[in-house]
């Protein structure tokens, strides 16, 4: 095993700063049509929802049945000394309890079917939609905020069907049936019981909006905290914190974030409790009032004791639904906000997508050409959401021109190298080849076809891409290689690893192909990770290869091994290569010198040295640094 194969060092990630609270999320009003969209989304579950609601209705009828049976037990059984009737009615009450329990189990089963099915559909739709978003979206979006939409908000949306819907329907039906039964028993006491009803409506209206706003704020704060943990729990983030000696600072920073969540949670809990306590107090006062008035009527024998007890029992079933329905505004608002936050992501329009008449790229497409291409990066409001960037307002300012009038072509099997200073626009050019962005003007063609007129799937099948920091999933070497060719055999993987100059290293590992590479492949050295990326590319066997400084940041020994692997990967393939070290592209068919978004020089290595321009200066400087001496004569550097 090599020294670097199992090490845990890796690149850092930004520590990040305190995120501003997204006011648009906290104070937003629900968008029009949200409820209509929820109904459409729930359509596949319409039969389950129907059966579920039928069970809820039956259960609501049982709520009224027991108090009416209590009345008969007292008035027709106990008062008249009819033990047989008392026994029969008591058994009936017990039977109703068993039936109610059975209905509860069935309700829970249907509730789980609907809720879990909804979560599955929402998550898969959001995940699939996010996968279609352009690279620009991911460069601006906080990972934790996006994951929060997929987890916390989706679960919040689920509650709309598993808890809120059943509660609303059950409580409304129960309320209607209870009031009807009470009116039949004694309309006078019913009027007395509902005298305090307005007291329920006032706090519900006042506190409902406030609780909904606090719920929104809690969601955003939890998303921010999730983002902070995601950044700092990655290998790069943890390494950055450790090497800069910032654990104490991070602990304080996280403590402040967690403290805000705690304080807001306490405020929300107390506000909800005050609301609930007030409603409970009103219910208790109403019960006392009914006992007082009804007891006097019973003493005067204008009301039976059984009727009074039935009314008190029904009263408990009256204020229960009223209390729940008073709170349901908060539950409904929470569910609607969750749905709306999920819909926000689903409503993002992928800038890079297939045209309606897009056709597959021919399988043998192997040419690349740029025709007077100009490019500017899209503005933030075109690709993201303020709440996913953790800013108050998205930046709508247009970016400056990154590329201007770029024209060149690469024939099948040829190599074109892009060289120039950092920030010149080289990576942007390679991104346009794979249509990670769309040009502002001009056209990029692959196989003679404008990349905007072919399907993205066929374009990406044709192109293989290796960057300077090749990504590996936290999985086995086998799984990472199979990402390029899911049906690849072990023999094919081993052949690709041999060609990439890395099989000997893999074979020496105790678990071989089943070795887990760690988060982002950080258990591998940089050179090993790059060679695995090249092996993955070889398994894909693309016609066109794009290399973005694939040998940058490597030591000399690793660079030699990676360069040998690249020579194998590029053999017979069309390639566009960003060169970190100019010595690696001396044999390129054409070298393009890019500076400030323009091609300032073009030609072969020898032609550009003879030109004695920017390329010659770059080459001479790099060669001098390599040999530890300053070269003044170009010819001595050749």
C-alpha positions in Angstrom: 0.0 0.0 0.0 1.3 3.5 -0.8 1.9 6.0 1.9 -0.9 8.2 0.6 -3.5 5.5 -0.2 -5.2 5.5 3.3 -4.4 9.0 4.5 -7.1 11.4 5.6 -5.8 14.7 4.4 -7.6 16.8 1.8 -8.5 20.2 0.5 -10.1 22.7 2.7 -13.5 24.4 2.3 -14.5 27.9 3.4 -15.4 28.2 7.0 -18.3 30.4 6.1 -19.6 33.4 8.0 -22.8 34.1 9.9 -25.6 33.9 7.4 -28.2 36.6 7.2 -31.7 35.6 8.0 -33.8 35.4 4.9 -36.5 37.9 5.5 -38.4 36.8 2.4 -39.0 33.4 3.9 -39.9 34.7 7.4 -42.4 37.3 6.2 -43.6 35.8 2.9 -47.3 35.4 2.1 -48.5 32.1 0.7 -48.5 32.0 -3.1 -51.8 31.8 -4.9 -52.7 28.3 -6.0 -50.7 26.5 -3.4 -53.7 24.5 -2.1 -54.7 23.7 -5.7 -51.2 22.3 -6.4 -51.3 20.2 -3.2 -54.7 18.7 -4.3 -53.2 17.8 -7.7 -50.1 16.4 -6.0 -52.3 14.2 -3.8 -54.4 12.9 -6.7 -52.5 9.5 -7.0 -53.6 8.8 -3.4 -57.3 9.8 -3.9 -58.6 6.3 -3.1 -56.6 5.9 0.0 -57.6 9.4 1.1 -61.3 8.5 0.4 -61.2 5.4 2.5 -59.3 7.2 5.2 -61.9 10.0 5.4 -64.8 7.4 5.5 -63.2 5.8 8.5 -62.7 9.3 10.1 -66.5 10.0 9.6 -67.5 6.7 11.1 -65.2 7.4 14.1 -66.8 10.8 14.5 -70.3 9.3 14.8 -69.0 7.0 17.5 -67.8 10.0 19.5 -71.5 11.0 19.9 -72.8 7.5 20.5 -71.2 6.9 24.0 -72.7 10.0 25.8 -76.2 9.1 24.5 -75.8 5.6 25.8 -74.7 7.0 29.2 -78.0 9.0 29.3 -80.0 5.8 28.8 -77.9 3.9 31.4 -78.8 6.5 34.0 -82.3 7.5 33.0 -83.7 4.2 31.7 -81.5 1.7 33.6 -80.3 2.9 37.0 -83.3 5.2 37.7 -85.8 2.5 36.9 -83.8 -0.3 38.5 -83.5 -2.2 35.2 -80.2 -4.2 35.7 -80.6 -6.1 32.5 -80.7 -2.8 30.5 -77.7 -1.4 32.3 -75.7 -4.5 31.6 -76.7 -4.6 27.9 -75.9 -0.9 27.4 -72.6 -1.2 29.3 -71.7 -4.1 26.9 -72.7 -1.9 24.0 -70.4 0.9 25.2 -67.6 -1.6 25.5 -68.3 -2.9 22.0 -68.2 0.6 20.6 -64.8 1.1 22.3 -63.5 -2.0 20.6 -64.9 -0.9 17.2 -63.4 2.6 17.7 -60.0 1.1 18.5 -60.1 -1.1 15.4 -61.1 1.9 13.3 -58.2 3.8 14.8 -55.8 1.1 13.6 -57.2 1.2 10.1 -57.0 4.9 10.1 -53.3 4.7 11.1 -52.6 2.2 8.3 -54.2 4.4 5.6 -52.5 7.5 7.2 -49.1 5.8 6.9 -49.8 4.7 3.3 -50.7 8.2 2.3 -48.0 10.0 4.3 -45.1 7.7 3.4 -46.2 7.6 -0.2 -46.4 11.4 -0.3 -42.9 11.7 1.2 -41.5 9.2 -1.4 -43.1 11.1 -4.3 -42.0 14.5 -3.0 -38.5 13.5 -2.3 -38.0 11.7 -5.6 -39.4 14.5 -7.6 -37.3 17.2 -5.8 -34.2 15.0 -6.0 -34.7 14.4 -9.8 -35.5 18.0 -10.4 -32.3 19.2 -8.5 -30.3 16.7 -10.6 -31.4 18.6 -13.7 -30.3 22.0 -12.3 -27.2 23.6 -14.0 -23.8 23.8 -12.4 -24.4 27.5 -11.8 -27.2 26.6 -9.3 -24.8 24.4 -7.2 -22.1 27.1 -7.2 -24.5 29.5 -5.4 -26.6 27.2 -3.3 -25.9 26.2 0.3 -25.9 22.4 0.5 -27.5 22.3 4.0 -30.3 24.5 2.9 -31.1 22.3 0.0 -30.9 19.1 2.1 -33.3 20.8 4.6 -35.9 21.2 1.8 -35.5 17.5 1.0 -35.9 16.4 4.6 -37.5 18.8 7.1 -39.9 20.5 4.6 -41.0 17.3 3.0 -41.8 15.8 6.4 -43.7 19.0 7.3 -45.7 18.6 4.1 -46.4 14.9 5.0 -48.1 16.1 8.2 -50.7 17.9 6.1 -52.2 14.5 5.2 -51.2 12.2 8.2 -52.3 14.6 10.9 -53.9 17.9 9.8 -56.3 16.5 7.2 -57.7 13.8 9.5 -57.9 16.2 12.4 -59.8 18.9 10.4 -62.3 16.5 8.9 -62.8 14.5 12.2 -63.2 17.6 14.3 -65.6 19.4 12.0 -67.9 16.3 11.7 -67.6 15.7 15.5 -68.4 19.4 16.1 -71.6 19.3 13.9 -72.8 16.0 15.4 -72.1 17.1 19.0 -73.9 20.4 18.6 -76.9 18.6 17.0 -77.0 16.0 19.8 -76.8 18.7 22.4 -79.6 20.8 20.8 -81.8 17.7 20.8 -81.1 17.0 24.5 -81.5 20.6 25.7 -81.3 23.7 23.4 -81.2 25.9 26.5 -78.0 24.4 27.9 -76.5 24.2 24.5 -76.9 28.0 24.2 -75.3 28.4 27.6 -72.4 26.2 26.6 -71.6 28.1 23.4 -71.8 31.6 25.0 -68.0 31.6 25.4 -67.5 30.5 21.8 -66.2 33.9 20.6 -63.4 33.7 23.1 -62.0 30.8 21.0 -62.0 32.8 17.8 -60.1 35.8 19.0 -56.8 34.1 20.1 -57.0 31.8 17.1 -56.9 34.8 14.7 -54.3 36.8 16.7 -51.9 34.0 17.5 -52.3 32.0 14.4 -50.4 34.4 12.1 -47.6 34.9 14.7 -47.1 31.1 15.2 -47.0 30.6 11.4 -44.3 33.3 11.1 -42.3 31.8 14.0 -42.6 28.4 12.2 -41.2 29.8 9.0 -38.3 31.3 11.0 -37.6 28.1 12.7 -37.4 26.3 9.4 -34.9 28.8 8.1 -32.7 28.7 11.2 -32.7 24.9 11.2 -31.6 25.0 7.6 -28.8 27.5 8.4 -27.6 25.2 11.2 -27.7 22.2 9.0 -25.6 24.1 6.4 -23.0 25.0 9.0 -22.8 21.4 10.2 -22.5 20.1 6.6 -19.6 22.4 5.8 -17.7 21.7 9.0 -18.3 18.0 9.1 -16.7 17.4 5.7 -13.1 16.3 5.6 -12.0 19.6 4.0 -14.0 21.7 6.5 -12.7 19.8 9.5 -9.2 20.0 8.3 -9.5 23.8 7.8 -10.9 24.3 11.3 -8.1 22.2 12.8 -5.1 23.6 10.9 -6.2 27.2 11.5 -6.8 26.5 15.2 -10.4 27.6 15.1 -12.4 24.9 17.1 -13.2 27.3 19.9 -14.4 29.9 17.4 -16.5 27.3 15.6 -18.0 26.1 19.0 -19.0 29.7 19.9 -20.4 30.3 16.4 -22.4 27.1 16.5 -23.5 27.8 20.0 -24.9 31.1 18.8 -26.8 29.4 16.0 -28.1 26.7 18.3 -29.0 29.4 20.8 -31.1 31.2 18.3 -32.9 28.0 17.5 -33.4 27.3 21.2 -34.7 30.8 22.0 -37.1 30.7 19.1 -38.3 27.2 20.1 -39.0 28.5 23.6 -40.9 31.5 22.3 -43.0 29.2 19.9 -43.7 26.7 22.7 -44.7 29.3 25.2 -46.9 31.1 22.7 -48.6 27.8 21.8 -49.0 26.9 25.5 -50.6 30.3 26.4 -53.0 29.7 23.5 -53.8 26.2 24.6 -54.1 27.2 28.3 -56.5 30.0 27.5 -58.7 27.7 25.5 -58.6 25.0 28.2 -59.6 27.6 30.8 -62.6 28.6 28.7 -63.7 25.0 28.3 -63.4 24.5 32.1 -65.5 27.6 32.7 -68.1 26.4 30.2 -68.3 23.0 31.9 -68.8 24.7 35.3 -71.5 26.9 33.9 -73.4 23.9 32.4 -73.1 22.0 35.7 -74.4 25.0 37.6 -77.3 25.7 35.3 -78.1 22.1 34.5 -77.8 21.0 38.1 -80.4 23.6 39.1 -82.7 22.3 36.3 -82.2 18.7 37.5 -83.1 19.7 41.1 -86.3 21.3 39.8 -86.9 18.1 37.8 -87.1 19.9 34.5 -84.0 18.1 33.3 -83.0 14.4 34.0 -79.7 13.5 35.6 -78.9 11.3 32.6 -79.4 14.2 30.2 -77.2 16.5 32.3 -74.4 13.9 32.4 -74.8 13.3 28.6 -74.6 17.0 28.0 -71.4 17.4 30.2 -69.9 14.4 28.3 -70.8 16.0 25.0 -69.5 19.3 26.1 -66.0 17.7 26.6 -66.4 16.5 23.0 -67.5 20.0 21.9 -64.6 22.0 23.2 -62.0 19.4 22.3 -62.7 19.8 18.5 -63.1 23.6 19.0 -59.7 23.7 20.6 -58.2 21.6 17.9 -59.8 23.6 15.1 -58.6 26.8 16.8 -55.0 25.4 16.6 -55.5 23.9 13.2 -54.8 27.2 11.6 -51.3 26.9 12.8 -51.0 23.3 11.7 -52.4 24.1 8.3 -50.2 27.1 7.8 -47.1 25.0 8.8 -48.1 22.4 6.3 -48.7 24.9 3.6 -45.4 26.7 4.2 -43.6 23.3 4.0 -45.3 22.6 0.7 -44.6 26.0 -0.6 -40.9 25.7 0.3 -40.8 22.4 -1.6 -42.7 23.9 -4.5 -40.1 26.7 -4.6 -37.4 24.2 -5.5 -39.7 22.4 -8.0 -40.5 25.7 -9.7 -36.8 26.5 -10.4 -36.4 26.4 -14.1 -33.2 24.6 -15.2 -31.4 27.0 -17.5 -29.7 24.1 -19.3 -32.2 21.7 -20.7 -33.1 19.9 -23.9 -34.8 21.9 -26.6 -38.2 20.6 -27.6 -36.8 19.3 -30.9 -33.4 18.1 -29.5 -32.0 15.1 -31.2 -29.4 12.6 -30.0 -25.8 13.3 -30.9 -24.4 10.8 -33.5 -22.5 8.0 -31.7 -19.3 8.8 -33.7 -19.3 12.6 -33.0 -15.7 13.5 -32.4 -15.1 17.1 -33.5 -15.3 20.3 -31.3 -15.6 23.8 -32.7 -16.3 27.2 -31.2 -17.8 29.8 -33.6 -17.4 33.4 -32.4 -18.4 32.5 -28.9 -19.0 35.2 -26.2 -20.1 34.3 -22.7 -21.2 36.0 -19.4 -22.2 34.1 -16.3 -25.9 34.1 -15.4 -27.1 36.4 -12.6 -28.1 34.9 -9.3 -31.8 35.5 -9.8 -31.7 33.3 -12.9 -30.4 30.2 -11.2 -31.2 30.2 -7.5 -33.3 31.2 -4.5 -32.5 33.8 -1.9 -33.4 31.3 0.8 -31.0 28.7 -0.6 -28.2 31.3 -0.8 -29.0 32.6 2.7 -29.2 36.2 1.5 -32.0 38.7 1.8 -32.2 39.6 -1.9 -30.6 37.9 -4.9 -28.0 39.8 -6.8 -29.4 40.8 -10.2 -26.3 42.6 -11.5 -25.1 41.2 -14.8 -21.6 39.8 -14.8 -18.9 41.2 -17.0 -18.0 39.4 -20.3 -15.9 36.4 -19.5 -15.2 35.2 -23.1 -15.1 37.3 -26.3 -15.1 36.1 -29.9 -13.6 32.6 -29.2 -13.2 30.7 -32.4 -11.3 27.4 -32.9 -11.9 23.8 -34.0 -10.6 20.4 -33.0 -10.6 17.5 -35.5 -11.1 13.8 -34.6 -8.1 12.5 -32.7 -6.5 15.9 -32.3 -5.4 17.6 -29.0 -6.0 21.3 -28.4 -4.3 22.8 -25.3 -5.5 25.9 -23.5 -2.8 27.8 -21.6 -2.7 31.2 -19.9 -2.9 32.9 -16.5 -5.4 32.0 -13.8 -8.8 33.6 -14.4 -8.2 34.0 -18.2 -11.3 31.9 -19.1 -9.8 28.5 -19.8 -12.1 26.5 -17.5 -15.1 28.4 -18.9 -14.2 27.2 -22.4 -14.1 23.6 -21.3 -17.4 24.0 -19.4 -19.0 25.2 -22.6 -17.9 22.1 -24.5 -20.0 19.9 -22.1 -22.8 22.6 -22.1 -22.5 23.1 -18.4 -23.5 26.7 -19.4 -25.0 28.2 -22.5 -23.1 30.7 -24.6 -24.2 34.3 -24.7 -23.6 34.5 -28.4 -22.0 32.4 -31.1 -22.2 28.6 -31.1 -20.3 25.6 -29.7 -20.6 22.5 -31.9 -19.8 18.9 -31.2 -19.8 16.5 -34.2 -20.9 19.5 -36.3 -24.1 19.9 -34.2 -24.9 22.9 -32.0 -24.8 21.6 -28.4 -28.1 23.4 -27.7 -29.8 21.3 -30.4 -28.8 17.9 -29.2 -29.9 16.0 -26.1 -27.8 16.5 -23.0 -27.7 12.8 -22.3 -26.2 12.0 -25.7 -23.7 14.9 -25.4 -22.5 13.9 -21.9 -22.2 10.2 -23.1 -19.8 11.5 -25.8 -17.6 13.6 -23.5 -15.3 12.4 -20.7 -14.2 15.0 -18.1 -11.4 14.9 -15.6 -10.8 18.0 -13.3 -7.9 18.9 -11.1 -9.9 17.7 -8.1 -11.7 14.6 -9.3 -14.7 13.8 -7.1 -15.1 10.4 -5.5 -18.2 9.3 -3.6 -17.9 7.9 -0.1 -18.0 4.3 -1.5 -15.8 1.5 -2.7 -13.4 1.8 -5.6 -15.6 -0.6 -7.5 -18.7 1.6 -7.0 -16.8 4.7 -8.1 -15.5 3.0 -11.2 -18.9 1.5 -12.0 -20.4 5.0 -12.0 -19.1 5.4 -15.6 -20.2 1.9 -16.7 -22.7 0.2 -14.3 -22.4 -3.2 -16.1 -18.5 -3.2 -16.1 -17.0 -6.5 -15.1 -14.1 -6.9 -12.7 -11.8 -7.7 -15.7 -12.8 -4.4 -17.4 -12.2 -2.5 -14.2 -8.8 -4.1 -13.7 -7.8 -3.3 -17.4 -8.9 0.3 -16.9 -6.9 0.5 -13.6 -3.8 -1.0 -15.4 -4.1 1.6 -18.2 -4.4 4.3 -15.6 -1.2 3.1 -13.8 -3.0 2.4 -10.5 -3.9 -1.3 -10.5 -0.8 -2.3 -8.5 -1.8 0.1 -5.7 -5.4 -1.2 -5.7 -4.3 -4.8 -5.8 -2.1 -4.3 -2.7 -5.0 -3.1 -0.6 -6.5 -5.7 1.7 -10.0 -5.2 0.2 -8.9 -4.4 -3.3 -11.7 -3.1 -5.4 -14.0 -3.1 -2.3 -11.8 -0.6 -0.5 -13.9 2.4 0.7 -12.2 5.6 -0.5 -13.7 8.0 2.1 -15.5 11.3 1.8 -14.6 12.8 -1.6 -11.9 10.2 -1.9 -9.8 11.8 0.9 -8.4 8.4 2.0 -6.4 8.5 -1.3 -3.5 10.7 -2.2 -4.1 13.3 -4.9 -2.2 11.3 -7.6 -4.1 8.1 -6.7 -7.4 9.9 -6.9 -6.6 11.4 -10.3 -5.5 8.0 -11.7 -8.8 6.4 -10.4 -10.6 9.3 -12.2 -8.7 8.5 -15.4 -9.6 4.8 -15.0 -13.2 5.8 -14.6 -12.9 7.8 -17.8 -11.4 4.9 -19.6 -14.3 2.7 -18.6 -16.7 5.3 -20.1 -14.7 5.2 -23.4 -15.8 8.7 -24.6 -14.9 10.0 -28.1 -14.0 13.4 -26.6 -11.9 14.1 -23.5 -11.8 17.3 -21.6 -9.0 17.7 -19.0 -9.0 20.7 -16.6 -5.5 20.9 -15.1 -5.6 17.2 -14.3 -2.0 17.2 -13.1 -2.1 20.4 -11.1 -1.1 20.3 -7.4 0.7 16.9 -7.8 4.2 16.1 -6.7 6.7 15.1 -9.5 6.4 11.4 -9.0 2.6 11.5 -9.0 2.5 13.8 -12.0 4.7 11.4 -14.0 2.3 8.5 -13.2 -0.8 10.5 -13.9 0.7 11.8 -17.2 1.4 8.2 -18.4 -2.2 7.4 -17.6 -3.4 10.5 -19.5 -1.3 9.6 -22.5 -3.2 6.3 -22.6 -6.6 8.0 -22.1 -6.0 10.5 -24.9 -4.7 8.1 -27.4 -7.0 8.2 -30.5 -9.4 10.6 -28.9 -10.3 14.2 -29.5 -9.2 16.2 -26.5 -9.4 19.7 -25.1 -6.7 20.1 -22.4 -6.1 22.9 -19.9 -2.4 22.7 -19.2 -0.9 23.5 -15.8 2.6 22.5 -16.9 3.4 23.4 -20.4 5.8 20.5 -20.8 2.7 18.2 -20.9 1.3 19.8 -24.1 4.4 20.2 -26.2 2.9 17.6 -28.6 -0.5 19.2 -28.9 -1.8 19.7 -32.4 -2.7 23.3 -31.5 -2.1 25.4 -28.4 -4.4 28.4 -27.6 -3.1 31.1 -25.3 -6.1 32.6 -23.5 -5.9 35.9 -21.7 -8.8 38.1 -20.4 -11.3 36.0 -22.3 -9.6 36.3 -25.7 -7.4 33.9 -27.7 -4.2 36.0 -28.0 -2.0 33.4 -29.6 -2.4 30.1 -31.4 -0.2 27.5 -33.0 2.1 24.5 -32.2 4.6 24.5 -29.5 7.4 25.3 -31.9 5.5 28.0 -33.7 4.6 29.8 -30.5 8.2 29.7 -29.2 9.3 31.2 -32.5 6.7 33.9 -32.1 8.4 34.9 -28.9 5.1 36.2 -27.4 3.1 35.3 -24.2 3.5 31.6 -24.6 7.2 31.9 -24.9 7.4 33.9 -21.8 5.2 31.4 -19.9 7.2 28.5 -21.1 10.6 30.1 -20.4 9.5 31.1 -16.9 8.1 27.7 -16.1 11.2 25.9 -17.5 13.5 28.2 -15.5 11.6 27.4 -12.3 11.8 23.7 -13.0 15.6 23.8 -13.5 16.3 26.3 -10.8 17.9 28.8 -13.2 16.7 31.7 -15.3 16.7 31.0 -19.1 17.3 34.0 -21.3 17.5 32.3 -24.6 14.3 30.6 -25.9 16.3 28.2 -28.0 18.0 26.8 -24.8 14.6 26.1 -23.4 13.4 24.0 -26.3 
